[in-house]
Amino acid sequence: MLIFLYTLLFHHLHLKVENTLCRMMGDPKYPLLSKNGDIIIGGLFAIHSRETLPSFEFKQKPQLLSCSSVNLRDFRIAQTMTFAIEEINRSKTLLPNISIGYKIYDSCGSRLSSMSAIIALMNGPEFATEDSCYGLSPIHAVIGETESATTVILTRTTGPFKIPVISYSASCECLSNRKNFPAFFRTIASDYHQSRALAYIVKHFGWTWVGAVNSDNDYGNNGMTTFLNTAQEEGICVEYSVKFYRTEPEKLLKVVNIIKQSTAKVIVVFISLIEMGLLTEQLSMQNITGLQMISGEGWITAKSLITPNNFHVLGGSLGFAFKKINIEGFSEYVIKAFWDTAFPCSRDEADLNCSRYQDLLVLKNYNEDVPEQRYTSKAYKSVYAVANALHSLLKCKEKEGCEKGLTIQPQQVVEALNMVNFTVKFGDRVWFDSTGGAVPQYEVVNWQLDSDGSIQFKAVGYYDAALPSHQRFLLDTKSIIWAGGQLEMPRSVCSESCPPGTRKAAQKGRPVCCYDCIPCADGEISNETDSNNCQQCPGEYWSNTENTECVLKAVEFLSFTEVMGIVLVFFSLFGVGITVLVAILFYSKKDTPIVKANNSELSFLLLFSLTLCFLCSLTFIGRPTEWSCMLRHTAFGITFVLCISCVLGKTIVVLMAFKATLPGSNVMKWFGPAQQRLSVFAFTLIQVLICVLWLTISPPFPNKNMKHYKEKIILECSLGSTVGFWAVLGYIGLLAVLCFILAFLARTLPDNFNEAKFITFSMLIFCAVWITFIPAYVSSPGKFTVAVEIFAILASSFGLLLCIFLPKCYIILFKPEQNTKQHMMGKTQTKSY
């Protein structure tokens, strides 16, 4: 029973709902401009920019929202719509027997008013008694809205009913989503291209440190997101990114304060016209000037912003704008035909309240702004796009007209709009891409002060995505007047560019554009500005003093042309000369007792070997080669052994000579001239064998030493086998020590025939020099190693020459009376053992 009652009640309610007529709740909202026709196109424009809210105390019925402050740009858009419709209605080829009407509502630039206007546009202000709530929409398409945020509201509201919306200025990238907005079209391009182009402008001028301000709505947020992403890709740093909405004065003041305290000289502004007016007013009040504004098309050509105070803030601004297009007949229409045919107050109808149109009447005879309007052509294309879509749906033919009896569903208009492709009278082709948008084409305009004091929007470049990538973007930098009227482009960087020879080092906790310039280390270079890293020079190269390029390392070796080399060559040749003079002197006095004493043959052989010792030092000077490296060490080893062998032979001769004077001694026959020559040969042969083994197993070779010095190459002779080198040196040392010991033992023998003490002194000097040589050789760097070895050769050679031969030369030259056999024998007899 209970179930039956519920079923009966439900059926009764259902029948009651089905029979209920549509009725308006509350006061109807009438269009600002309207005209009847076979087909109705809706229009939604922010003809006024300020909204006055009614009281919300709920003590009485809420009043309608009131609007004030005429927005001239959108009023011209509304006039463009009526102009295009009148033009189409007169056309013989486009919808020839169909009249188009319109309903244009004022959204007041407010989301609240916009929503109210959308509902009124979709439903109509009143219903006939026979109308039911399931009727078709009274409009076939909507032209609007001006701003992206309100367009999103409009499109989301009309979307479920498949009513197409064609916008002339809503550029938010979010509206390109065909899944969310399948019935949305626009005759301008998405902000995606514009936002990226803004980043390209900033990059083009070398600004790496910018501020960013955007409207806190769909238009500003989406556009700024694209810009910030592109800026990051292009290496641009954003000091701050702030946003506000027109109804948030506290946020606006906060934004102005951030701008005031910032160091960025360039601000990228992605703001709607109304917000820009509020921001400019605050910047002007606080005298914040000299900032270079870079903007999208939202406000850059708005005449409403041109005031003397605003120009101090906005002068020199750069931004994208649509090209100005003159629509034939429109300028005359806005001062005559519009007021006669489309403006409501020109009709004598008692139900119209003309008070709401009073602020528009002041524009009746004004059309000076029309040539500067840049959105009118976009609105004109929007109306013609709808007309062409309807022309196709109604199967219109030029002579036969259109089929009026066809019922057109909004979804059909959407499908037809996707297919439109036509050219308007001023030459532009109209078609919609896969996102419902148009190809991006912008002018780059610059706020400039003309010679007569007027403010002009001068075109200084363009961006056209239809062109090849290398031709899309063009700027005439010389024509730009910068912020503050400056002719020189402002700089906006967190840190100045790092010159070549330095690298960037990021400052901790700051963006990557804030960095210190660190000089490249020695051996590293950077040959470009703002290098992130220094490059290591290859092995044989080193950085120049500026660290900008790698140059061949200086090659260091002991050369004949440098001072040290010249000095060593001089002393070497000087030693050769002295030795030759001594040899000549001895040869000229070869028959004298002092020369004949103690085997003159060994003396001449010793002088010859000393000459070779002096000369072998020359092989150590000059650029090392494979042959010079092998020659210098072997020649040094062999000549010194020959020299020491001669000295050793002379020492043995002295000892043997005095042993032979003892009664019964027959020593000299065992160490005569033949044995002396044989001993010298034998001692020298051992060194020759050591050198042959050294050269055979691992000979010395020229080597580029790059380990000791990083900035230069030491060209030296590598020993090959260090064992071979120290074997040669050790053998010389062994003979020298042996010679020193024998000479020391013979030091007390009679002076006249005794060379032992002179040999002792010479061996003492020789050993001292070479003992000192070892640590000096090991520790000396580069060419000084060679210099130390040459010094040791020369010092030991001079020691032998002077200690052994100087006393004899003194007697020959200055004491000839002592160079007699009698004198020497007499002296010998006076001596006792």
Secondary structure, DSSP 8 states (H G I E B T S, - for coil): -HHHHHHHHHHHHHHHHHT-B----S-----SEEE--SEEEEEEE--EEEEE----SSSS-----EEEEE-HHHHHHHHHHHHHHHHHHH-SSSSTT--EEEEEEE-TT-HHHHHHHHHHHHH-S---TT-BTT---S-SEEE--SSHHHHHHHHHHHGGGT--EEESS---GGGG-TTT-TTEEESS--HHHHHHHHHHHHHHTT--EEEEEEESSHHHHHHHHHHHHHHHHTT-EEEEEEEE-TT-HHHHHHHHHHHHH---SEEEEE--HHHHHHHHHHHHHTT----EEEE-TTTTT-GGG--HHHHHHHTT-EEEE------TTHHHHTTTHIIIII-GGGS--TT--GGGGHHHHTTTT--TTGGG-SSHHHHHHHHHHHHHHHHHHTT-BTTTB--TT----HHHHHHHHHH-EEE-TTS-EEE--TTS----EEEEEEEEE-TTS-EEEEEEEEEETTS-GGGSEEE-GGG--BGGGBSS-----SS----TTEEEEE-TTS-TT-EEEEE--TTEE--STT-SS-EE--TTEEE-TTSSSEEE-EEE---SSSHHHHHHHHHHHHHHHHHHHHHHHHHHTTTSHHHHTTTHHHHHHHHHHHHHHHHHGGGGSSS--HHHHHHHHHHHHHHHHHHHHHHHHHHHHHHHHHHHTSTT--GGGGSSHHHHHHHHHHHHHHHHHHHHHHHHHS--EEEEE-SS-SSEEEEEEE-S-HHHHHHHHHHHHHHHHHHHHHHHHTTTS-TTT--HHHHHHHHHHHHHHHHHHHHHHHH--THHHHHHHHHHHHHHHHHHHHHHHHHHHHHHHH-GGGSSHHHHHHHHHH---
